């Protein structure tokens, strides 16, 4: 097939909900925004620097990748749209993950740095207690818990 129909079919993302949401806010779906969102999804948990490195690797030595400030601006916009979330895992830059992933709590091993995701229900008791005692509403999707993973604990106890 040739002509406008075939060109349109090669760009399905431009017809998707992201494009519609951006247009409703007077914004455009740029290739940089699409690429940043794709990198976040591919990495699952990535810092802005890791996302930028992924974009540079994908672009290859002769390709153009968004600069760091473009990555940060795209992440900020995509988060406002609910398409990505960020979590602070402690010191350093936040990590980002795709908004279509299920809500989860991050647990980070202080020894090896492994990041695991657990169901937010593990914090139900703490969330209820915080609500009852302090009137505090816990944002479990923004929570990161630090500790020691099973493998590191077993190494320490061996």
Buried (B, 14 or more C-beta within 10 A) or exposed (E): EEEEEEEEEEEEBEEEEBBEBBEEEEEEBBEBBBBBBBBBBEBEBBBBEBBBBBBBEEEEEEEEBBEEEBBBBBBEBBBEBEBBBBBEBEEEBBBBBBBEBEEBBBBBBEBEEBBBBEEBEEBEEEBEEBEEEEEEEBEBBBBBEEEBBEEBEEEEEE
